[in-house]
Amino acid sequence: MSDTILIADARAARRSAAAPGFWQRVARDRAVALLRRLTSGAILLRERGRDELLGDPRGALGTVELNVHAPSFWSTLALGGSIGAGEAFVGGLWSTPDLVTLLRLLVRDRAVLLDVEAGWASLPLRLVRRAAHWRRRNHRAGSERNIADHYDLGDDLFARFLDPSMTYSSAWFEHPGQSLADAQQAKLRRLCRLVDLAPGDRLLEIGTGWGSLACSAAGEFGAQVTTTTISQNQFAAARRRVAAAGLSERVELRLQDYRDLDGPFDKLLSCEMVEAVGARYLPTYLRVCAERLRPGGLLGLQAITLRDQHYDRALGDVDYIQRHVFPGSFIPSVTAIVTAATRHTDLRLVRMEDFGPHYATTLQRWREAVEADPLPFLQRDPDGGLLRAWVYYFAYCEAGFRERNVGVCHLRFERAGA
């Protein structure tokens, strides 16, 4: 990854000449002292023509460069913690030739990252962000706003990195070097087989996306599909895709909140939708899934999941993704999903498979596609902020999956009865 792509403007060179103020020096001293404790690798800090090695270069992740282009990076980090670090990257205050490895190092040495996050200077802003995240909770009106803020940015932007099916979720790579398009089709088929989808089955899909799963379920597996979304843009695009595939008689599209659906259905699939409902509404979401199934029906989920050991803390925090990418979102743990299903439904988990490394590869492919064709992003934002925002988003998530801090699972539930 070249610094030219990440910086994308000439102003960074001018900023680097600025002398740090007193507060910036204090913030730098604290951050440097903490980063010296890194054990899984080292950071080669390059700033104002000087190099400084922080951490242990003998660690498993080796040494990665961090180029600081402006002293305001340190005050932004102190005030904003990990979110501030991401915002500073988007603002061009720092860069690195290997963003994923740098973020992996901080994920792996989590104790250091948490100490950087927990500084007293960042407390007011952390409280403000928690309040803002609470205001983005996913009641009906809130869900519509949250979904629109990300998914209705324009199909042309998403088409720059997604495969032709516009599948915006983890692929399943059946072998090294498989194309992203083929790996996405493999994932769609695995989801359909997760619920033993067969011709004539009445299938409900919660979360249409751009229609790829609905088309696969109806076209390849012969199901009668009802699919719902609350994204105006995706609803219109999916309707065009369904019509173009000649599947309008087998796929019913609804522009409807999942809480307003009726049933029953034989099978239900929902691919990376649970993350959008919010922790408060997880029981409601699973209860609706159960209620929409006939007795003995099958539910298949593809869900991004957080390590159980980190879940309780994460509920009280706001991270970069929640702040800038998916407002109102949360990442459940497997235990949280199963506990909610047990307490609030008659669903029973009968199968689970984690394939987190496949998501790391998916995100890498998306990031590489953006970096290979940055011009459309720079045309929207010549200063490069939009480009850096998408690169950081993908790298941030890729690092989490590579370190197994987050995973992605296929879960199969059966509803009681016959």
Salt bridges, closest charged atoms under 4 A:
ASP9 OD2 - ARG11 NH2 3.43
GLU47 OE1 - ARG28 NE 2.81
ASP51 OD2 - ARG46 NE 3.33
GLU52 OE1 - ARG28 NH2 3.30
GLU52 OE2 - ARG36 NH2 2.37
ASP56 OD1 - ARG58 NE 3.03
GLU65 OE2 - ARG46 NH1 3.30
GLU87 OE1 - ARG129 NH2 3.20
GLU87 OE2 - HIS324 NE2 2.64
ASP115 OD2 - ARG37 NH2 2.79
ASP149 OD2 - ARG136 NH2 2.44
ASP156 OD1 - ARG380 NH2 2.93
ASP196 OD2 - ARG412 NH1 2.98
ASP201 OD2 - LYS267 NZ 2.69
GLU220 OE1 - ARG189 NE 2.89
GLU252 OE2 - ARG254 NE 3.09
ASP257 OD1 - ARG259 NE 2.79
ASP260 OD1 - ARG140 NH2 2.85
ASP262 OD1 - ARG254 NH1 3.13
ASP266 OD1 - ARG202 NH2 2.76
ASP266 OD1 - ARG294 NE 2.88
ASP317 OD1 - ARG130 NH2 3.48
ASP317 OD2 - ARG313 NE 3.40
ASP346 OD2 - ARG415 NE 3.21
GLU353 OE1 - ARG190 NH2 3.48
ASP354 OD1 - ARG404 NH2 2.77
GLU371 OE1 - ARG367 NH1 3.74
ASP373 OD2 - ARG160 NH1 3.21
ASP383 OD2 - ARG11 NH2 2.87
GLU398 OE1 - ARG367 NH2 2.97
GLU398 OE2 - ARG402 NE 2.86
GLU403 OE2 - ARG104 NE 2.69
GLU403 OE1 - ARG108 NE 2.77
GLU414 OE1 - ARG348 NH2 3.26
GLU414 OE2 - ARG412 NH2 3.59
